[in-house]
């Protein structure tokens, strides 16, 4: 990336990432999306490689022990890294419960949260979100049309009680507890685009066609 150097991790506070891998991949025939492979690597392997350029530990939020066993072989490729699993305690509570479980497991004050089907998360974008969140409750990307990217954001531990209150109110939307926090920083996508011009960091995989499109666009960029 044009003259950038890797951040000095020793000069930064301990950081975590929470990867929400518990989705059932219904649109892809119930496959484990994190284990889909292209160009010789699984989505999860690609994601972990990128995240560990920006964080010190990764928490994999999964459905159950069965899913943990399926994903564990990928972890063997990162023997020197700190990777742990966490599990939902509330059934069918969606990604919000995965975030809560991950934040409870995290050793950091701030954690980057992303979906497990995002193969192009950019470590420089993750760095930017951590910097924006520092001293605040969260940092959340915001699109020009007013929409947000709550599953590609940095949250402080202050989100935990807000999630629990949201569940008490019967709310399952990720944004419901986020908007209850007092000091959320919204990061314009235009600023993120300066680092990641095509915003590939936000790309996720929902269908086989998505994989085919990404492979095609990747090959196109290499020509």
C-alpha positions in Angstrom: 0.0 0.0 0.0 2.2 2.9 -1.4 4.9 3.4 1.2 2.9 2.4 4.3 4.6 0.4 7.0 3.1 -2.1 9.4 1.9 -0.5 12.6 4.2 -1.1 15.6 2.0 -3.5 17.6 4.0 -3.0 20.8 3.0 0.7 20.8 -0.7 0.0 20.7 -3.2 -1.3 23.2 -4.2 -5.0 23.1 -6.8 -5.5 20.4 -9.3 -8.3 19.7 -11.3 -9.3 16.7 -14.6 -11.3 16.9 -15.4 -13.3 13.8 -19.1 -14.2 13.6 -19.0 -17.7 11.9 -22.2 -19.1 13.3 -24.4 -18.5 10.2 -25.8 -21.6 8.6 -25.3 -20.6 5.0 -28.8 -21.4 3.9 -28.4 -19.7 0.6 -25.4 -21.9 -0.2 -27.0 -25.3 0.7 -26.1 -25.2 4.4 -22.3 -25.2 3.7 -19.8 -23.7 6.1 -19.1 -20.4 4.2 -15.9 -19.8 6.2 -14.5 -23.0 4.7 -15.3 -22.1 1.1 -12.0 -22.1 -0.8 -10.7 -20.1 -3.7 -7.2 -19.5 -5.0 -6.0 -22.2 -2.6 -7.2 -20.7 0.7 -10.4 -20.8 2.7 -12.3 -17.6 3.4 -11.4 -18.1 7.1 -7.7 -18.4 6.4 -7.7 -15.3 4.3 -9.6 -13.4 7.0 -7.3 -14.5 9.8 -4.2 -13.6 7.9 -5.6 -10.0 7.4 -6.9 -9.7 11.0 -3.6 -10.6 12.6 -2.0 -7.7 10.9 -4.2 -5.5 13.1 -5.1 -7.4 16.2 -3.6 -9.6 18.9 -6.2 -12.2 19.3 -9.2 -13.5 17.4 -12.4 -14.9 18.9 -14.4 -17.2 16.6 -18.1 -17.1 17.5 -19.7 -20.4 16.5 -23.0 -22.2 16.8 -21.8 -25.3 18.7 -19.0 -27.9 19.2 -19.7 -29.5 15.9 -19.0 -26.3 14.0 -15.9 -25.8 16.1 -14.5 -29.1 15.0 -15.1 -28.3 11.4 -13.2 -25.0 11.7 -10.4 -26.1 14.0 -8.1 -27.4 11.2 -7.8 -23.9 9.8 -6.4 -22.8 13.1 -3.5 -25.2 12.8 -2.1 -22.9 10.2 -1.7 -20.2 12.8 0.1 -22.1 15.6 1.7 -18.9 17.1 -1.5 -16.9 17.2 -4.1 -16.6 19.9 -7.4 -17.9 18.5 -10.3 -19.0 20.7 -13.9 -20.1 20.2 -17.0 -18.8 22.0 -20.5 -20.1 21.8 -24.0 -18.6 21.9 -25.9 -19.1 25.1 -29.2 -17.8 23.6 -30.6 -19.8 20.7 -31.8 -18.1 17.5 -30.7 -14.6 18.8 -28.8 -13.9 15.6 -25.5 -12.1 15.3 -26.2 -9.9 18.3 -25.8 -12.9 20.6 -22.5 -13.8 18.8 -21.2 -10.3 19.4 -22.2 -10.5 23.1 -20.5 -13.9 23.5 -17.4 -12.6 21.7 -17.1 -9.5 23.8 -17.5 -11.5 27.0 -14.6 -13.8 25.8 -12.4 -10.9 24.5 -9.5 -9.8 26.6 -9.5 -6.3 25.1 -11.4 -3.2 25.8 -12.1 -2.8 22.1 -12.9 -5.5 19.6 -13.3 -5.4 15.8 -16.4 -7.4 14.8 -16.9 -8.9 11.4 -18.8 -11.7 9.6 -17.0 -14.9 8.9 -17.8 -14.7 5.2 -15.7 -11.6 4.5 -12.6 -12.7 2.6 -11.2 -9.2 1.9 -11.2 -7.4 5.2 -8.5 -4.8 5.0 -6.2 -4.6 8.0 -5.6 -0.8 7.3 -9.4 -0.2 7.5 -9.5 -2.2 10.8 -6.6 0.0 12.1 -8.6 3.1 11.1 -11.7 1.9 13.0 -9.7 1.1 16.1 -8.1 4.6 16.0 -11.5 6.2 15.6 -13.0 4.2 18.4 -10.3 4.9 20.9 -11.7 6.9 23.8 -15.3 6.4 22.6 -17.9 3.7 22.8 -17.7 2.4 19.2 -16.7 3.3 15.6 -19.1 2.3 12.9 -18.8 2.8 9.1 -21.6 4.9 7.6 -22.7 5.0 3.9 -23.6 8.2 2.1 -27.3 7.0 2.1 -27.4 6.8 5.9 -27.0 3.0 6.1 -24.4 1.5 8.5 -22.0 -1.5 8.5 -22.6 -2.9 12.1 -20.9 -6.2 11.2 -17.6 -4.4 10.2 -17.1 -2.2 13.2 -15.1 -1.7 16.4 -17.0 -1.9 19.7 -16.0 -1.3 23.3 -17.1 -3.6 26.2 -19.8 -1.0 27.0 -21.9 -2.7 24.3 -22.4 -5.8 26.5 -24.9 -4.3 28.9 -26.7 -2.6 26.1 -27.1 -5.9 24.2 -28.5 -7.5 27.4 -31.0 -4.7 27.8 -31.9 -5.0 24.1 -32.7 -8.8 24.6 -34.8 -7.9 27.6 -36.8 -5.6 25.3 -37.1 -8.3 22.7 -34.8 -6.6 20.3 -32.5 -8.6 18.0 -31.2 -5.9 15.6 -27.5 -5.3 15.9 -28.1 -1.6 15.7 -30.6 -1.5 18.5 -28.0 -1.6 21.4 -25.4 0.3 19.4 -27.7 3.4 19.2 -28.3 3.2 22.9 -24.6 4.0 23.6 -23.8 7.6 24.2 -20.6 8.1 22.3 -20.5 6.3 18.9 -18.2 7.6 16.2 -19.5 7.3 12.6 -16.8 6.9 10.0 -17.8 8.0 6.5 -17.3 5.4 3.8 -15.7 8.2 1.8 -12.8 8.2 4.3 -12.6 4.4 4.2 -12.5 4.6 0.4 -9.2 6.5 0.7 -7.7 3.2 2.1 -9.8 0.7 0.2 -10.9 2.3 -3.0 -13.2 -0.5 -4.1 -14.5 -1.1 -0.5 -13.7 -4.8 -0.9 -13.4 -4.9 2.9 -17.2 -4.9 3.1 -17.7 -7.7 0.6 -19.4 -10.9 1.9 -20.2 -14.2 0.4 -23.9 -15.4 0.3 -24.1 -17.4 -2.9 -22.0 -19.5 -5.2 -22.4 -16.7 -7.7 -20.7 -14.4 -5.3 -17.6 -16.6 -5.2 -17.6 -16.8 -9.0 -17.9 -13.0 -9.3 -15.1 -12.4 -6.8 -12.8 -14.9 -8.6 -13.6 -13.2 -11.9 -13.0 -9.7 -10.5 -9.8 -10.8 -8.8 -8.4 -12.2 -12.1 -9.5 -9.0 -13.9 -7.6 -6.9 -11.4 -4.4 -8.9 -12.0 -4.5 -8.5 -15.7 
